[in-house]
Amino acid sequence: MELSYFRKSVRSFTDTVDRARTATKDAGFSILAEKELVPGEMHMLLACKAEWAKRLLETDHRLAGFLPCAVIILKRGEDVLVGTGQPTIIKSLIHNGPLADLATEADKISKDLINTAAGVEALKPSSILVYATMTCPYCTKVKDWLTEHNIEHTVVLIDQNHEAGRAMVEKTGQMGVPVTEISYGNESDPDFIIGFDEARLAEILQPA
């Protein structure tokens, strides 16, 4: 499971910091603190969306640390990266309706913010891999959903391919299936969808 979402910026380090600051405010976040950790190489905005914090704390205060509150701009060699945490981690920790909805909302807004700051378009999937077993009914639901929406995908049966099963566990920490891995080539780390999460599939893959 990826713990953060970073994109390569098309802007200079200074321009990316400026655009991140503006995009954070435009998204409805309050900037609580800002610090240039390493001049010209590392900058952090500590931001909070009051509505999200209130909803999460009212539901389960133990998950407060998983809200996306830091926007980081880094220079790595010639590349400038901008990113934040992954709100969908909340979904993997607790299957609570209101919190799942919050995670989905926060994930979309946060990624839009990062894409805007980086000056890039939303990621487009390059390949989809479904980890499944022969007898898993929810795996069938995922496969049927993808087929119904004419979305090309590859299915790996981990009860027949144990090496693939070990790879799935190493990538996600998940022992059960289905797990849908959505890759974006070299543009970003993959997204992993645990179980048959129709809303999340539709959000990322945006079928016609």
C-alpha positions in Angstrom: 0.0 0.0 0.0 1.3 3.4 -1.0 1.5 5.9 1.9 1.8 9.0 -0.2 0.9 10.5 -3.6 3.7 12.4 -5.4 3.8 13.9 -8.9 6.7 15.3 -10.9 6.2 19.0 -11.4 6.7 20.8 -14.7 7.5 24.0 -12.8 10.6 25.2 -11.0 11.0 24.5 -7.3 10.0 28.1 -6.3 7.1 28.2 -8.8 5.9 24.8 -7.5 5.9 26.1 -3.9 4.0 29.2 -4.9 1.4 27.1 -6.9 1.1 24.6 -4.1 0.3 27.4 -1.6 -2.4 28.8 -3.9 -3.9 25.4 -4.8 -4.0 24.5 -1.1 -6.0 27.6 -0.2 -8.2 27.2 -3.3 -9.1 23.7 -2.2 -10.4 25.0 1.1 -7.5 24.2 3.3 -6.2 26.5 6.1 -2.4 26.7 6.0 -1.4 26.4 9.7 2.3 26.5 9.2 4.9 26.7 6.4 8.6 25.9 6.5 11.5 25.8 4.1 13.3 22.8 5.5 16.2 23.0 3.1 16.5 26.2 1.0 15.7 25.5 -2.6 15.3 21.7 -2.0 12.6 20.9 0.6 9.5 22.9 1.6 6.5 21.9 3.7 3.0 23.3 4.0 1.1 22.1 7.1 -2.6 22.5 6.2 -6.0 21.5 7.6 -9.5 21.2 6.1 -11.6 21.9 9.2 -14.6 20.0 7.9 -12.6 16.8 7.4 -10.9 17.0 10.7 -14.3 17.5 12.5 -15.9 14.6 10.7 -13.0 12.2 11.4 -12.6 13.2 15.0 -16.3 12.8 15.7 -16.3 9.3 14.2 -13.0 7.9 15.3 -10.3 10.2 16.8 -7.7 7.4 16.6 -7.4 7.9 12.9 -6.6 11.6 13.1 -3.0 11.1 11.9 -4.1 9.8 8.6 -5.7 13.0 7.3 -3.6 14.6 4.5 -2.3 17.6 6.4 1.2 18.1 4.9 2.0 19.2 1.3 5.7 18.5 0.5 7.8 20.0 -2.3 11.1 18.2 -2.9 14.0 18.7 -5.4 15.5 15.4 -6.4 18.4 16.0 -8.8 16.8 17.9 -11.7 13.2 16.8 -10.7 10.8 18.7 -8.5 8.3 16.5 -6.8 5.1 17.6 -4.9 3.0 15.3 -2.8 0.9 14.5 0.3 -0.4 11.5 2.2 -2.9 9.0 0.9 -6.3 9.5 2.6 -7.5 6.1 1.3 -5.4 4.5 4.0 -8.3 5.1 6.3 -10.4 2.7 4.1 -8.0 -0.1 4.7 -8.0 0.4 8.4 -11.7 0.5 9.2 -14.8 -0.3 7.1 -16.9 2.6 8.4 -19.4 4.2 5.9 -18.9 7.8 6.9 -15.1 7.4 7.1 -15.0 5.6 3.8 -16.9 8.4 2.2 -14.6 10.9 3.8 -11.5 9.1 2.5 -12.9 9.0 -1.0 -13.6 12.7 -1.0 -10.3 13.6 0.6 -8.4 11.4 -1.9 -9.9 13.1 -4.9 -9.5 16.7 -3.6 -5.9 16.1 -2.4 -4.8 14.5 -5.7 -6.4 17.3 -7.6 -4.5 19.8 -5.5 -1.2 18.0 -6.1 -1.8 17.7 -9.8 -2.6 21.5 -10.0 0.5 22.4 -8.0 2.6 20.2 -10.3 1.0 21.5 -13.4 0.1 18.1 -14.7 -3.1 16.2 -15.7 -4.7 13.5 -13.6 -3.0 10.1 -13.9 -4.2 7.8 -16.6 -4.0 4.0 -16.0 -1.6 2.1 -18.2 -2.4 -1.4 -17.0 -4.8 -3.2 -14.6 -4.0 -6.4 -12.7 -6.6 -8.3 -10.7 -5.3 -10.7 -8.1 -7.9 -13.4 -7.6 -8.6 -17.0 -6.8 -10.8 -19.6 -8.6 -13.4 -19.7 -5.8 -13.6 -16.0 -4.8 -17.1 -14.5 -5.5 -15.9 -10.9 -5.0 -13.1 -11.5 -7.5 -15.8 -12.4 -10.0 -17.6 -9.2 -9.2 -14.5 -7.2 -10.0 -13.8 -9.0 -13.2 -17.4 -8.7 -14.3 -17.4 -5.0 -13.5 -14.3 -4.4 -15.6 -15.6 -6.5 -18.5 -19.0 -4.8 -18.4 -17.3 -1.4 -18.7 -14.9 -2.6 -21.5 -11.9 -2.0 -19.4 -8.9 -4.1 -20.4 -7.4 -6.0 -17.5 -5.3 -9.1 -16.6 -6.3 -11.6 -14.0 -3.7 -13.5 -11.9 -5.0 -16.5 -10.0 -2.8 -16.6 -6.9 -4.1 -20.1 -5.9 -2.4 -21.3 -9.0 0.5 -18.8 -9.1 2.0 -18.7 -5.6 4.8 -16.4 -6.6 2.2 -13.8 -7.7 0.5 -14.3 -4.4 3.7 -13.5 -2.5 4.2 -10.4 -4.6 0.7 -9.2 -3.8 1.3 -9.6 -0.1 4.6 -7.8 -0.3 3.0 -4.9 -2.2 -0.1 -4.5 -0.1 0.2 -6.4 3.2 -3.1 -8.0 2.2 -3.7 -11.8 2.5 -7.1 -11.9 0.9 -8.5 -11.2 -2.6 -9.5 -9.5 -4.7 -6.8 -6.9 -5.0 -6.8 -4.7 -8.0 -3.5 -3.1 -9.0 -3.8 0.0 -11.2 -0.5 1.1 -12.7 0.4 4.4 -14.3 3.7 3.5 -16.1 6.6 5.6 -14.8 4.4 8.5 -13.8 3.5 7.3 -10.3 3.3 4.4 -7.9 0.3 2.0 -8.5 -3.1 2.3 -6.7 -4.4 -0.8 -5.0 -8.1 -1.4 -4.5 -8.9 -4.0 -1.8 -12.1 -6.0 -2.3 -14.9 -5.2 -4.6 -15.1 -1.4 -4.2 -17.2 -0.3 -7.1 -17.2 3.4 -6.1 -13.4 3.4 -6.0 -13.1 1.5 -9.3 -15.4 4.0 -10.9 -13.6 7.0 -9.4 -10.1 5.9 -10.7 -11.1 4.3 -14.0 -14.0 6.6 -14.9 -15.8 4.3 -17.3 -17.9 5.8 -20.1 
